[in-house]
Amino acid sequence: MSLVQALLIAAWAGYCSYDDVAPQMLRRPLLVGPLVGLILGDMTTALIISATLELMWMGLGNMAGYQTPDMIVGTILGVTVSITSGTGASPEGIAAGVAAATTVAILVQQLLVMTRVLKQFFEPWANRLAKEGDLDGMMKINLVALVIQFLLRAVPTFIVVYFQAGVVDRILNVVPDNVLGGLGIASAILPAVGLSILMTLMMEGILWPFLLLGFVLSGYLELGILPITLISLSFAIIYSFIMEIIDRQNDMASVPTGGAVQNIDEDEGYDL
């Protein structure tokens, strides 16, 4: 692989990194992999490997404080290994790509967890500048954050893609076992923390019956993911319609009637 190709792939990884703090759609393997294939000149293999990884990681998604294995760098390396190894879209090439993608995705996952901890040090700095009304200082923080977010995936991608052979194993050998063990424990705990946060939100107001309904559908009726998703979608549409009707009624209640404005007071009733 040429240096220019490695730099282009690293730049693509850095650009996709911005999506990780936004809609989180561009990081999907089916969108990340094909451009790597275009850069390396083998779109067919890139599409096959990307589709394989998409099926494998279809259910992954960041949940509250949980960081999933990194699909961006994982997909890029999986496609790169399959193409540059000469095996292409053969069963051996697919297996090699999936193995490389999984290993690197988990390694970068630990890097992202550590980076999120380091990001917390920016918060007191940003709060102080906000209280002082220093807009220029806050813009500088945003620029620094943009650069860090880009390099967060661009640098590891370049190192792994350009040097490839054994680089991941060498990195793992340098990292102390207690550090890897601690990160592994943290990765196992964070899903439970994220789930507890989501359940806390679900138990507020009128949302908790939907949680019970999902539990009944899955635990007692033993329905699969697809039928539960379709049932949930139906309830979500009905709930959206009901809330829209309530909002319209509230808007109509505040429309001027007979020269006077009728406002609704939640505690005292109607004020004319």
Kinemage of the C-alpha trace (Angstrom):
@kinemage 1
@onewidth
@group {chain A} dominant
@subgroup {mainchain}
@vectorlist {calphas} color= white
{ca met a 1} P 0.000 0.000 0.000
{ca ser a 2} L 1.266 3.459 -0.886
{ca leu a 3} L 1.636 6.276 1.606
{ca val a 4} L -0.985 8.337 -0.243
{ca gln a 5} L -3.560 5.548 0.024
{ca ala a 6} L -2.855 5.136 3.752
{ca leu a 7} L -3.252 8.889 4.311
{ca leu a 8} L -6.527 8.964 2.372
{ca ile a 9} L -7.916 6.044 4.382
{ca ala a 10} L -6.798 7.691 7.648
{ca ala a 11} L -8.451 10.969 6.595
{ca trp a 12} L -11.672 9.070 5.849
{ca ala a 13} L -11.554 7.479 9.307
{ca gly a 14} L -11.036 10.907 10.894
{ca tyr a 15} L -13.983 12.350 8.997
{ca cys a 16} L -16.225 9.455 10.009
{ca ser a 17} L -15.163 10.113 13.596
{ca tyr a 18} L -17.219 13.324 13.606
{ca asp a 19} L -20.349 11.279 12.998
{ca asp a 20} L -19.742 9.434 16.281
{ca val a 21} L -20.779 12.566 18.222
{ca ala a 22} L -23.685 13.351 15.894
{ca pro a 23} L -26.333 11.134 14.229
{ca gln a 24} L -24.091 8.031 14.319
{ca met a 25} L -25.139 6.880 10.863
{ca leu a 26} L -21.987 7.333 8.771
{ca arg a 27} L -20.054 4.932 10.986
{ca arg a 28} L -22.042 1.927 9.739
{ca pro a 29} L -19.857 -0.643 7.909
{ca leu a 30} L -21.945 -0.449 4.728
{ca leu a 31} L -21.110 3.259 4.453
{ca val a 32} L -17.524 3.171 5.729
{ca gly a 33} L -16.161 0.220 3.758
{ca pro a 34} L -17.005 1.070 0.121
{ca leu a 35} L -14.889 4.234 0.078
{ca val a 36} L -11.930 2.198 1.342
{ca gly a 37} L -12.518 -0.168 -1.571
{ca leu a 38} L -12.596 2.804 -3.945
{ca ile a 39} L -9.246 4.039 -2.601
{ca leu a 40} L -7.669 0.573 -2.865
{ca gly a 41} L -9.277 -0.218 -6.226
{ca asp a 42} L -11.427 -3.233 -5.257
{ca met a 43} L -15.023 -2.179 -4.699
{ca thr a 44} L -16.452 -5.716 -4.959
{ca thr a 45} L -14.420 -7.062 -2.035
{ca ala a 46} L -15.123 -3.919 -0.023
{ca leu a 47} L -18.886 -4.316 -0.459
{ca ile a 48} L -18.827 -8.009 0.490
{ca ile a 49} L -16.705 -7.460 3.617
{ca ser a 50} L -18.743 -4.378 4.593
{ca ala a 51} L -22.017 -6.288 4.248
{ca thr a 52} L -20.619 -9.149 6.338
{ca leu a 53} L -19.532 -6.764 9.102
{ca glu a 54} L -22.862 -4.910 8.915
{ca leu a 55} L -24.733 -8.135 9.613
{ca met a 56} L -22.330 -8.999 12.413
{ca trp a 57} L -22.562 -5.560 14.078
{ca met a 58} L -26.154 -4.712 13.184
{ca gly a 59} L -27.289 -4.685 16.817
{ca leu a 60} L -24.427 -2.545 18.119
{ca gly a 61} L -25.162 0.955 19.345
{ca asn a 62} L -23.829 3.260 22.039
{ca met a 63} L -26.208 3.208 24.992
{ca ala a 64} L -25.836 5.916 27.653
{ca gly a 65} L -22.300 5.443 28.975
{ca tyr a 66} L -21.535 2.265 27.032
{ca gln a 67} L -19.006 2.442 24.195
{ca thr a 68} L -19.389 -0.263 21.565
{ca pro a 69} L -16.468 -1.842 19.699
{ca asp a 70} L -15.434 0.727 17.122
{ca met a 71} L -17.055 -0.114 13.808
{ca ile a 72} L -15.273 2.662 11.902
{ca val a 73} L -11.664 1.563 12.356
{ca gly a 74} L -12.707 -2.101 12.500
{ca thr a 75} L -14.442 -1.934 9.116
{ca ile a 76} L -11.600 0.006 7.506
{ca leu a 77} L -8.997 -2.503 8.629
{ca gly a 78} L -11.176 -5.508 7.785
{ca val a 79} L -11.656 -4.284 4.213
{ca thr a 80} L -7.973 -3.322 3.917
{ca val a 81} L -6.716 -6.710 5.106
{ca ser a 82} L -8.985 -8.610 2.718
{ca ile a 83} L -7.939 -6.508 -0.273
{ca thr a 84} L -4.209 -6.159 0.380
{ca ser a 85} L -3.727 -9.802 1.384
{ca gly a 86} L -4.715 -10.880 -2.112
{ca thr a 87} L -7.434 -13.218 -0.872
{ca gly a 88} L -10.205 -10.808 -1.866
{ca ala a 89} L -13.779 -11.943 -1.318
{ca ser a 90} L -12.895 -15.630 -0.966
{ca pro a 91} L -13.927 -17.447 2.232
{ca glu a 92} L -10.347 -17.075 3.484
{ca gly a 93} L -10.353 -13.352 2.718
{ca ile a 94} L -13.686 -12.805 4.475
{ca ala a 95} L -12.474 -14.725 7.527
{ca ala a 96} L -9.236 -12.721 7.640
{ca gly a 97} L -11.122 -9.435 7.291
{ca val a 98} L -13.628 -10.290 10.030
{ca ala a 99} L -10.875 -11.440 12.395
{ca ala a 100} L -8.841 -8.272 11.848
{ca ala a 101} L -11.916 -6.039 12.132
{ca thr a 102} L -13.017 -7.613 15.420
{ca thr a 103} L -9.571 -7.371 17.011
{ca val a 104} L -8.989 -3.739 16.081
{ca ala a 105} L -12.581 -2.715 16.914
{ca ile a 106} L -12.162 -3.993 20.480
{ca leu a 107} L -8.731 -2.374 20.833
{ca val a 108} L -10.023 1.026 19.655
{ca gln a 109} L -13.017 0.606 21.957
{ca gln a 110} L -10.640 0.711 24.928
{ca leu a 111} L -8.926 3.775 23.457
{ca leu a 112} L -12.275 5.555 23.131
{ca val a 113} L -13.165 4.756 26.751
{ca met a 114} L -9.895 6.326 27.938
{ca thr a 115} L -10.443 9.345 25.679
{ca arg a 116} L -13.911 9.940 27.098
{ca val a 117} L -12.381 10.060 30.566
{ca leu a 118} L -9.800 12.614 29.395
{ca lys a 119} L -12.531 14.758 27.820
{ca gln a 120} L -13.957 15.428 31.281
{ca phe a 121} L -10.995 17.698 32.007
{ca phe a 122} L -12.273 20.136 29.368
{ca glu a 123} L -15.547 20.703 31.234
{ca pro a 124} L -14.226 22.903 34.102
{ca trp a 125} L -12.234 24.927 31.568
{ca ala a 126} L -15.305 25.444 29.353
{ca asn a 127} L -17.523 26.325 32.349
{ca arg a 128} L -15.044 28.963 33.524
{ca leu a 129} L -14.844 30.545 30.066
{ca ala a 130} L -18.652 30.520 29.769
{ca lys a 131} L -19.043 32.321 33.096
{ca glu a 132} L -16.490 34.909 31.981
{ca gly a 133} L -18.285 35.366 28.652
{ca asp a 134} L -15.122 34.522 26.727
{ca leu a 135} L -16.513 33.505 23.315
{ca asp a 136} L -13.093 33.388 21.671
{ca gly a 137} L -11.846 31.000 24.348
{ca met a 138} L -14.849 28.713 23.902
{ca met a 139} L -14.320 28.684 20.135
{ca lys a 140} L -10.722 27.611 20.726
{ca ile a 141} L -11.965 24.725 22.896
{ca asn a 142} L -14.280 23.639 20.077
{ca leu a 143} L -11.428 23.765 17.575
{ca val a 144} L -9.201 21.713 19.884
{ca ala a 145} L -12.040 19.199 20.346
{ca leu a 146} L -12.507 18.946 16.557
{ca val a 147} L -8.817 18.212 16.044
{ca ile a 148} L -8.768 15.611 18.839
{ca gln a 149} L -11.912 13.949 17.462
{ca phe a 150} L -10.301 13.706 14.014
{ca leu a 151} L -6.965 12.362 15.242
{ca leu a 152} L -8.698 9.924 17.584
{ca arg a 153} L -9.341 7.545 14.697
{ca ala a 154} L -7.123 8.924 11.947
{ca val a 155} L -3.853 8.179 13.785
{ca pro a 156} L -4.642 4.570 14.839
{ca thr a 157} L -6.041 3.875 11.378
{ca phe a 158} L -2.910 5.135 9.631
{ca ile a 159} L -0.604 3.147 11.919
{ca val a 160} L -2.540 -0.093 11.542
{ca val a 161} L -3.284 0.262 7.813
{ca tyr a 162} L 0.194 1.369 6.719
{ca phe a 163} L 2.322 -0.897 8.909
{ca gln a 164} L -0.256 -3.725 9.242
{ca ala a 165} L 1.683 -6.906 9.980
{ca gly a 166} L 1.601 -7.654 13.686
{ca val a 167} L 1.146 -4.025 14.747
{ca val a 168} L -1.928 -4.820 16.845
{ca asp a 169} L -0.183 -7.691 18.600
{ca arg a 170} L 2.836 -5.510 19.330
{ca ile a 171} L 0.612 -2.789 20.810
{ca leu a 172} L -1.193 -5.307 23.000
{ca asn a 173} L 2.124 -6.703 24.228
{ca val a 174} L 3.258 -3.226 25.323
{ca val a 175} L 0.080 -2.438 27.279
{ca pro a 176} L 0.249 -3.837 30.847
{ca asp a 177} L -2.106 -6.721 31.620
{ca asn a 178} L -3.657 -4.911 34.589
{ca val a 179} L -4.583 -1.957 32.339
{ca leu a 180} L -6.239 -4.227 29.781
{ca gly a 181} L -7.974 -6.114 32.580
{ca gly a 182} L -9.283 -2.889 34.107
{ca leu a 183} L -10.560 -1.651 30.777
{ca gly a 184} L -12.232 -5.001 30.179
{ca ile a 185} L -14.025 -4.787 33.532
{ca ala a 186} L -15.080 -1.205 32.803
{ca ser a 187} L -16.442 -2.241 29.396
{ca ala a 188} L -18.458 -4.987 31.089
{ca ile a 189} L -19.880 -2.635 33.734
{ca leu a 190} L -20.793 0.256 31.440
{ca pro a 191} L -23.611 -1.617 29.616
{ca ala a 192} L -25.312 -2.218 32.968
{ca val a 193} L -24.888 1.462 33.890
{ca gly a 194} L -26.305 2.554 30.542
{ca leu a 195} L -29.246 0.171 30.833
{ca ser a 196} L -30.014 1.405 34.359
{ca ile a 197} L -30.017 5.015 33.111
{ca leu a 198} L -32.438 4.145 30.313
{ca met a 199} L -34.678 2.198 32.683
{ca thr a 200} L -34.728 5.173 35.065
{ca leu a 201} L -36.037 7.317 32.214
{ca met a 202} L -38.550 4.647 31.209
{ca met a 203} L -39.988 4.410 34.727
{ca glu a 204} L -40.948 8.101 34.757
{ca gly a 205} L -44.398 9.324 33.774
{ca ile a 206} L -46.531 7.096 31.555
{ca leu a 207} L -43.683 5.284 29.817
{ca trp a 208} L -43.212 2.410 32.271
{ca pro a 209} L -46.206 0.371 30.924
{ca phe a 210} L -44.394 0.144 27.584
{ca leu a 211} L -41.388 -1.342 29.391
{ca leu a 212} L -43.616 -3.967 31.015
{ca leu a 213} L -45.275 -4.708 27.677
{ca gly a 214} L -41.889 -5.306 26.035
{ca phe a 215} L -40.887 -7.613 28.869
{ca val a 216} L -44.119 -9.620 28.516
{ca leu a 217} L -43.750 -9.889 24.729
{ca ser a 218} L -40.190 -11.128 25.034
{ca gly a 219} L -40.224 -13.138 28.268
{ca tyr a 220} L -43.657 -14.774 28.240
{ca leu a 221} L -44.844 -14.745 24.622
{ca glu a 222} L -41.274 -15.434 23.393
{ca leu a 223} L -41.617 -13.162 20.374
{ca gly a 224} L -38.546 -12.361 18.297
{ca ile a 225} L -36.910 -8.994 17.721
{ca leu a 226} L -38.763 -8.252 14.456
{ca pro a 227} L -42.354 -8.706 15.723
{ca ile a 228} L -41.557 -6.792 18.931
{ca thr a 229} L -40.064 -3.991 16.834
{ca leu a 230} L -43.164 -3.807 14.629
{ca ile a 231} L -45.483 -3.797 17.658
{ca ser a 232} L -43.353 -1.090 19.271
{ca leu a 233} L -43.486 0.962 16.076
{ca ser a 234} L -47.280 0.748 16.042
{ca phe a 235} L -47.497 1.938 19.639
{ca ala a 236} L -45.004 4.729 18.935
{ca ile a 237} L -47.100 5.991 15.988
{ca ile a 238} L -50.320 5.880 18.046
{ca tyr a 239} L -48.583 7.634 20.947
{ca ser a 240} L -47.278 10.316 18.584
{ca phe a 241} L -50.775 10.926 17.167
{ca ile a 242} L -52.281 11.223 20.647
{ca met a 243} L -49.629 13.719 21.777
{ca glu a 244} L -50.161 15.734 18.589
{ca ile a 245} L -53.909 15.916 19.265
{ca ile a 246} L -53.270 17.044 22.846
{ca asp a 247} L -50.879 19.754 21.630
{ca arg a 248} L -53.480 21.016 19.129
{ca gln a 249} L -56.146 21.147 21.838
{ca asn a 250} L -53.822 23.144 24.078
{ca asp a 251} L -53.104 25.557 21.211
{ca met a 252} L -56.819 25.996 20.499
{ca ala a 253} L -57.495 26.698 24.182
{ca ser a 254} L -55.206 29.736 24.041
{ca val a 255} L -56.784 31.227 20.867
{ca pro a 256} L -58.480 34.658 21.503
{ca thr a 257} L -62.252 34.301 21.970
{ca gly a 258} L -64.520 37.380 22.007
{ca gly a 259} L -61.666 39.826 22.364
{ca ala a 260} L -60.267 38.080 25.424
{ca val a 261} L -57.403 35.620 25.573
{ca gln a 262} L -58.202 32.364 27.292
{ca asn a 263} L -55.131 30.989 29.050
{ca ile a 264} L -54.913 27.707 30.864
{ca asp a 265} L -53.484 27.675 34.369
{ca glu a 266} L -52.559 24.155 35.466
{ca asp a 267} L -53.244 24.963 39.122
{ca glu a 268} L -56.174 27.408 39.014
{ca gly a 269} L -58.064 26.267 35.902
{ca tyr a 270} L -59.048 28.844 33.254
{ca asp a 271} L -58.186 32.544 33.479
{ca leu a 272} L -60.192 34.903 31.252
